[in-house]
Amino acid sequence: MTPKKPPRTSLSPDTSSDSSSSSDESEHEVAMPVAKQPPKVLTQTEMNQLAAKILKAEIMGDQETADKLKSQLEDAKEAQANQPAPSSPNTSHVEEEELLLTRLDRSGMVRPLTGHHHPEPKRGRRRKEKVKTHNESGERERYFADDDQHSLKSLVERERMSTAEDANMMFARLAGRSIEKTDDDHQVDDVFMSRANKRTSASKYHEIDRSKAINEHKKLSEAMEKCKFCFEQVQKHLIIAIGIKTYLCLPSHKSLTDGHCLIVPMQHVSSGTLLDEDVWMEIQIFRKGLTKMFEDLEEDVVFMETAVNLKWLPHMVIECIPIPREVGDMAPIYFKKAIMDAGPEWSQNKKLVDLSQKDVRKSVPKGFPYFSVDFGLQGGFAHVIEDEKSFPRYFGREIVGGMIDAEPELWRKPHNENFDDQRSKVLKFAEWWKPFDWTQRLQQGEGQEVSHQ
């Protein structure tokens, strides 16, 4: 069947005028300009990358591209300021995360949590069974109930993984809630031995280790989220050079002196004593380049590290501060006097550790809070911090500030600089560093040769 054609109707003047008006309206609509799209809201990382592109364009002399990127950055900042506050997250949907549980031992080594024990079903409260510790002839066979379940290797591994807090918890477990009475014949040590030989399931020990590993992972995740020195979160326009494991950048606050810079590892590590060997060697390469650069500028340089509050897992930073040569000759005397006067009068550790023969990684035990200073390519001093609450984080900057008569606000609590001031000092430092930038040779396949120099 063929479809029927609609009947033809003649257009009246009214309808023709309507059609002409509609055509005019359509043409008018086409002629109207398209509405401008609102600027895209960028994240902090994207804004940092955009600022780095601006800096690179200015260094290359492309001012037109730099101005265009600046306008984009200003629009992004304005859009971020006008963005409404985010609503409360929906807590009904929780994503599960699979991860490898690890423990940090007393030497700073990260080890995976070994072994897997299924939890025993709860059968109500029952008395723990005591294990025979002596044979029929009176000779001691075991001290603890689980002595037969462990080899010498596992016992040594447990001892290396345990910390002082674990020993304190064991002491409290053996001493606390003890119902045995003590007298002249039955001393406290006997009470400990009688409680130690009670049988405890292996799954309970594994559950304790598992809960500690989960808490350590949560603490590390929280520290990395708030860290401003992790490579993913650092302001990219402040970075001067990027190596394999470390990077060189300038501080976001006011510099103590012209050329004040930071050597930072990309990995989140709390102190230099916990660094891997390749990361430490790369830091020394940066030190050599910076020392030669400031020698050409007729200045000396000091490298300082303050490792405190390690339980909060901070990100280690080595500060590089150039000083005039006439002041640099007296720097070891100033630092030696200040370190000897720091801390309590009677200390358990040696106050002044000489680093002229070996570096801080071989002089200070892992896990100890400390302050270290090196003078150029020479050695320096280290100080083990015993009272972290009274030791200021600006200890080294205060000494340098006193040597050069700097204002207290520069070393005590410096203020952040705006983008223009940061850009000007980055451009100035980049010109100084360009002849000594060994990281440029990494792109040409000479990275292996540089690492062996």
FIDRENVO-678595 format. One line per 5 residues: their letters; for each residue x, z, y of C-alpha. Coordinates in Angstrom, 1 decimal, m for minus. Each point is the difference from the previous one (the first is absolute). Layout:
N
A = X/Z/Y  ...
//
This chain:
453
MTPKK = 0.0/0.0/0.0  1.2/m0.8/3.4  m0.4/2.6/2.7  m2.5/m0.6/2.7  1.3/m0.9/3.4
PPRTS = m1.2/2.2/2.8  m2.4/m1.7/2.5  1.5/m1.4/3.1  m1.1/1.8/3.2  0.7/m1.2/3.5
LSPDT = 1.9/2.4/2.2  m1.9/1.2/3.0  1.7/0.4/3.4  m0.1/3.7/m0.5  1.7/m0.1/m3.4
SSDSS = 2.6/m2.5/1.4  0.7/2.3/2.9  0.4/2.9/m2.5  2.4/m2.0/m2.1  2.0/m1.0/3.0
SSSDE = 0.1/3.6/1.2  1.1/1.1/m3.5  2.7/m2.6/0.0  1.2/1.2/3.4  0.0/3.6/m1.3
SEHEV = 2.0/m1.0/m3.0  2.5/m1.8/2.2  0.1/3.0/2.3  0.6/2.2/m3.0  2.9/m2.2/m1.2
AMPVA = 1.5/0.1/3.5  0.0/3.8/0.1  3.4/1.6/m0.7  0.5/1.8/m3.3  0.0/3.8/0.4
KQPPK = 3.5/1.6/m0.2  0.6/1.8/m3.3  1.0/3.7/0.3  3.6/0.8/m0.6  0.9/1.0/m3.5
VLTQT = 0.7/3.7/m0.6  3.6/0.3/m1.4  1.5/2.8/m1.9  3.0/2.0/1.2  2.2/m1.9/m2.4
EMNQL = m1.2/m3.4/1.3  0.5/1.1/3.6  3.5/1.0/m0.8  0.7/m3.3/m1.6  m1.4/m1.8/3.0
AAKIL = 2.2/2.1/2.3  3.0/m1.0/m2.1  m0.9/m3.7/0.4  m0.1/0.5/3.7  3.5/1.5/0.0
KAEIM = 1.3/m2.8/m2.2  m1.5/m2.6/2.3  1.6/1.6/3.0  3.4/0.2/m1.7  m0.3/m3.7/m0.9
GDQET = m0.9/m0.9/3.6  m3.5/m1.2/m0.8  m1.9/1.6/2.9  m3.1/m2.1/m0.4  m0.6/1.3/m3.6
ADKLK = 0.9/3.5/1.1  m2.7/m0.1/2.8  m2.6/m1.3/m2.4  0.8/2.7/m2.6  m0.1/2.6/2.8
SQLED = m3.5/m1.0/0.9  m1.0/0.3/m3.7  1.5/3.4/m0.2  m1.8/1.2/3.2  m3.3/m1.4/m1.4
AKEAQ = 0.6/1.8/m3.3  0.7/3.3/1.8  m3.2/m0.4/2.1  m2.0/m0.7/m3.2  1.4/3.0/m1.7
ANQPA = m0.8/2.2/2.9  m3.6/m1.3/0.1  m0.5/0.3/m3.7  m2.7/2.6/m1.0  1.1/3.0/m2.0
PSSPN = m0.1/m0.6/m3.7  m2.9/1.6/m1.9  0.7/2.7/m2.6  1.1/m1.6/m3.3  m2.3/m0.1/m2.9
TSHVE = 1.3/2.5/m2.5  m2.3/m1.1/m2.8  2.4/m2.9/m1.1  3.3/1.4/m1.0  2.6/m2.4/m1.5
EEELL = 2.1/1.3/m2.9  3.8/m0.4/0.4  2.4/m0.3/m2.9  3.5/1.1/0.6  3.1/1.3/m1.8
LTRLD = 0.3/3.7/0.4  3.5/1.2/1.0  1.8/3.2/0.7  2.8/0.7/2.5  2.7/2.2/m1.6
RSGMV = 2.4/2.3/1.8  2.6/m2.7/0.4  m2.4/m2.4/1.8  m0.4/m2.3/m3.0  m3.5/m1.4/m0.6
RPLTG = m0.9/0.1/m3.7  m3.2/m1.2/m1.8  m2.2/2.6/m1.6  0.7/m0.3/m3.7  m2.2/0.9/m2.9
HHHPE = m3.7/0.0/m0.4  m2.1/2.9/m1.3  m3.7/0.0/m0.4  m1.6/3.1/1.4  m1.3/2.4/m2.6
PKRGR = m3.7/0.7/m0.1  m1.1/3.2/1.7  m1.0/2.6/m2.6  m0.6/2.9/2.3  2.4/2.7/0.9
RRKEK = 2.1/1.2/m2.9  3.2/2.1/m0.4  3.3/m1.8/m0.2  1.8/0.2/m3.3  3.4/1.5/0.0
VKTHN = 2.8/m1.8/m1.8  2.6/1.8/m2.1  3.3/0.1/1.8  2.0/1.8/m2.7  0.4/m0.5/m3.7
ESGER = m0.3/2.7/m2.7  3.7/1.0/0.5  m0.5/0.6/3.7  1.9/m3.0/1.3  m1.5/m1.9/2.9
ERYFA = m1.4/m3.5/m0.9  m1.6/m1.0/3.3  m0.7/1.2/3.5  m3.0/m2.0/1.0  m3.0/m1.3/m2.1
DDDQH = 0.9/m3.6/0.6  3.7/0.1/m0.9  m0.6/m1.9/m3.2  m1.8/m2.8/1.7  2.8/m1.1/2.3
SLKSL = 3.4/m1.5/m0.6  3.1/0.7/2.0  m0.5/m3.2/2.0  m3.6/0.8/1.0  1.0/3.6/1.0
VERER = 2.8/m1.3/2.2  m2.4/m2.6/1.5  m2.5/2.7/0.8  2.6/2.2/1.6  1.2/m2.9/2.2
MSTAE = m3.6/m0.8/1.0  m0.9/3.6/0.8  0.4/1.5/3.5  0.3/3.4/1.5  m3.8/0.1/0.5
DANMM = m0.5/m0.6/m3.7  2.3/2.9/m0.9  m2.0/2.2/2.5  m3.3/m1.0/m1.6  1.3/0.9/m3.5
FARLA = 1.2/3.3/1.3  m3.4/0.7/1.5  m1.7/m1.1/m3.2  2.0/2.4/m2.1  m0.1/2.9/2.4
GRSIE = m3.5/m0.3/1.3  m3.1/1.5/m1.7  2.2/1.8/m2.5  m2.0/2.7/m1.8  3.0/1.4/m1.8
KTDDD = 1.2/3.3/1.4  3.7/0.6/0.7  2.0/3.2/m0.4  3.6/0.9/m0.6  0.0/m1.6/m3.4
HQVDD = m2.2/m3.0/0.8  1.4/m1.7/3.0  m1.3/m3.0/2.0  2.3/m2.4/m1.9  m1.8/1.0/m3.2
VFMSR = m3.3/m0.8/1.6  1.3/m3.5/0.9  1.2/m0.6/m3.5  m3.3/1.0/m1.6  m1.9/m2.3/2.3
ANKRT = 2.4/m2.9/m0.4  m0.4/m0.2/m3.8  m3.7/m0.6/0.3  m1.0/m3.5/m1.1  m1.0/m2.5/2.8
SASKY = m1.2/m3.5/m0.8  2.1/m3.0/1.0  m3.0/m1.7/1.6  m0.2/2.9/2.5  3.6/m0.6/1.2
HEIDR = m0.7/m3.8/0.2  m3.1/0.6/2.1  2.1/2.2/2.4  2.6/m2.8/0.3  m2.7/m2.6/0.5
SKAIN = m1.7/1.9/2.8  3.3/0.5/1.7  0.8/m3.7/m0.2  m3.4/m0.9/1.4  0.5/2.4/2.9
EHKKL = 3.4/m1.5/0.7  m1.4/m3.5/0.0  m2.8/1.0/2.5  2.6/1.7/2.3  2.2/m3.1/0.0
SEAME = m3.0/m2.3/0.6  m1.1/2.1/3.0  3.6/0.1/1.4  0.4/m3.8/m0.3  m3.4/m0.6/1.7
KCKFC = 1.1/2.0/3.1  3.6/m1.2/m0.1  1.0/m2.1/3.0  3.4/m1.1/m1.4  m1.2/m1.6/m3.2
FEQVQ = 0.7/m3.8/0.3  m3.7/m1.0/m0.3  m1.0/2.3/2.9  2.9/m0.1/2.4  m0.5/m1.9/3.3
KHLII = 1.6/m3.4/m0.8  1.0/m0.8/3.6  2.4/2.9/m0.1  1.9/m1.3/m3.1  3.5/m1.4/0.8
AIGIK = 1.2/m1.0/m3.5  m1.4/0.1/m3.5  2.4/0.5/m3.0  m0.8/0.1/m3.7  m0.9/3.7/m0.3
TYLCL = 0.2/1.2/3.6  m0.7/m1.1/3.6  1.3/0.6/3.5  m2.5/0.8/2.8  m0.3/1.7/3.3
PSHKS = m2.1/3.1/0.7  m3.4/m0.4/1.5  0.7/2.9/2.5  2.4/0.1/2.8  3.6/m0.4/m1.2
LTDGH = 2.5/2.8/0.5  2.6/m2.6/1.0  0.2/m3.8/0.3  0.4/m1.2/m3.6  m1.7/2.9/m1.7
CLIVP = m1.2/m1.4/m3.4  m1.2/1.0/m3.4  1.2/m1.0/m3.6  m3.0/0.5/m2.3  m0.4/m0.7/m3.8
MQHVS = m3.0/m2.1/m0.9  m0.8/2.3/m2.9  m1.7/3.3/0.9  2.8/2.5/m0.7  0.3/3.5/1.4
SGTLL = 3.8/0.4/0.5  3.2/m1.9/m0.4  1.0/2.1/m3.1  m2.9/m1.5/m1.9  0.8/m3.7/0.8
DEDVW = 1.1/m2.5/m2.6  3.6/m1.2/0.1  m0.9/m3.5/1.2  m2.1/1.3/2.9  2.8/2.3/1.0
MEIQI = 2.5/m2.8/0.0  m2.2/m2.2/2.1  m0.3/2.8/2.6  3.8/0.2/0.1  0.1/m3.8/0.8
FRKGL = m2.3/0.6/2.9  2.2/2.9/1.2  3.1/m2.3/m0.1  m1.8/m2.7/2.1  m1.3/2.4/2.6
TKMFE = 3.3/1.8/0.3  1.8/m3.3/0.7  m2.7/m1.1/2.4  0.3/3.2/2.1  3.8/m0.3/m0.1
DLEED = m0.3/m3.3/1.8  m2.2/1.8/2.5  2.7/2.6/0.4  m2.2/2.8/m1.3  0.1/2.4/m3.0
VVFME = m2.9/0.7/m2.3  m1.4/2.9/m2.0  m2.2/m0.3/m3.1  m2.4/2.9/m0.6  m2.5/1.0/m2.7
TAVNL = m2.3/3.0/0.0  m1.7/0.6/m3.4  m2.5/2.9/0.4  m3.4/0.8/m1.5  0.7/m2.0/m3.1
KWLPH = m3.1/1.4/m1.7  m2.1/m2.2/2.3  1.9/m3.1/m1.1  1.2/m1.4/3.4  1.6/m3.4/0.4
MVIEC = 3.8/0.3/0.6  1.5/m1.5/3.1  3.6/m0.3/1.2  0.3/0.1/3.7  2.8/m2.0/1.7
IPIPR = 0.8/1.2/3.5  2.8/m1.6/2.1  1.9/2.2/2.4  2.8/m0.7/2.5  3.5/0.1/m1.4
EVGDM = 1.2/2.9/2.2  m2.9/2.1/m1.4  0.4/m1.3/m3.5  3.4/1.4/m0.4  m1.5/3.5/0.5
APIYF = m3.0/m0.6/m2.2  1.4/1.6/m3.2  0.8/3.2/1.9  m3.5/0.2/1.5  m1.7/m0.5/m3.4
KKAIM = 2.3/2.4/m1.8  m0.7/2.8/2.5  m3.8/m0.7/m0.1  m0.1/0.0/m3.8  1.9/3.2/m0.3
DAGPE = m2.4/1.7/2.4  m3.1/m1.4/m1.8  m2.0/2.0/m2.4  0.3/3.7/m1.0  3.3/1.9/0.4
WSQNK = 0.2/0.7/m3.8  m0.9/m3.1/m2.1  0.1/m0.7/m3.7  1.6/m3.5/0.4  3.0/m1.1/1.9
KLVDL = m1.0/m0.7/3.6  2.3/m2.9/0.7  0.7/m2.6/m2.7  2.8/m2.5/0.7  m0.9/m3.6/m0.8
SQKDV = 3.4/m1.5/0.7  0.9/m0.4/m3.7  m3.5/m0.6/m1.6  m3.4/m0.9/1.4  m3.1/2.2/0.2
RKSVP = m1.4/m1.3/m3.3  3.0/1.7/m1.8  0.1/3.1/2.2  m3.6/1.2/0.2  m2.1/0.6/m3.1
KGFPY = m3.1/m2.1/m0.5  m3.2/1.5/1.3  1.8/2.2/2.6  m1.0/m0.4/3.7  3.0/m0.8/2.2
FSVDF = 1.3/m1.5/3.2  2.9/m2.5/m0.1  2.0/m1.8/2.7  2.6/m2.7/m0.3  2.3/m1.3/2.8
GLQGG = 0.3/m3.8/m0.3  1.6/m1.0/m3.2  1.7/3.4/m0.3  m1.4/3.0/m1.8  m1.9/2.8/1.7
FAHVI = m1.8/3.2/m0.8  m3.0/1.2/m2.0  m2.0/3.2/0.2  m2.4/1.4/m2.7  m3.1/1.2/1.7
EDEKS = m1.2/3.3/m1.4  m2.7/0.9/2.6  m1.9/m3.2/0.6  m2.6/1.6/2.3  2.6/1.0/2.6
FPRYF = 2.1/m3.2/m0.3  m1.1/m2.7/2.5  m0.4/m3.6/m1.0  1.6/m1.0/3.3  3.2/2.0/m0.8
GREIV = 2.3/m3.0/0.1  m1.6/m1.7/3.0  0.2/3.3/1.9  3.8/0.1/m0.5  0.4/m3.6/1.1
GGMID = m2.3/0.5/2.9  2.1/3.0/1.1  3.2/m2.0/m0.3  m1.3/m2.8/2.3  m2.1/2.2/2.3
AEPEL = m3.3/m1.7/m1.0  m3.4/1.3/1.0  m1.6/2.4/m2.5  m3.1/m2.3/m0.3  2.2/m2.7/m1.5
WRKPH = 1.2/2.1/m3.0  m2.6/2.7/m0.4  m3.3/m2.0/m0.1  0.5/m3.6/1.4  m3.0/m1.9/1.2
NENFD = m1.0/m3.3/m1.5  0.7/m3.2/1.9  m2.3/m2.8/0.8  0.3/m3.4/m1.6  1.9/m1.6/2.9
DQRSK = 2.7/2.7/0.1  0.4/m0.2/m3.8  0.3/m3.8/0.2  2.7/0.1/2.7  2.2/2.4/m2.0
VLKFA = m0.5/m2.0/m3.2  1.1/m3.2/1.7  3.0/1.8/1.5  1.0/1.6/m3.4  m0.5/m3.3/m1.8
EWWKP = 2.6/m1.7/2.2  2.5/2.7/m0.8  m0.7/m0.1/m3.7  m0.1/m3.8/m0.5  3.8/m0.4/m0.6
FDWTQ = 0.0/2.8/m2.6  m3.3/m0.7/m1.7  1.0/m0.3/m3.7  m3.6/m0.4/m1.1  0.0/m3.6/1.3
RLQQG = 2.5/m0.8/m2.7  m2.4/1.1/m2.6  m2.1/m3.1/0.7  3.1/m2.2/m0.6  0.7/1.5/m3.5
EGQEV = 2.9/2.3/1.2  m1.8/3.2/m0.6  2.0/0.8/m3.1  3.3/m0.6/1.8  m1.1/2.4/2.8
SHQ = m0.9/2.8/m2.4  3.5/0.0/m1.4  1.8/0.2/3.3
//
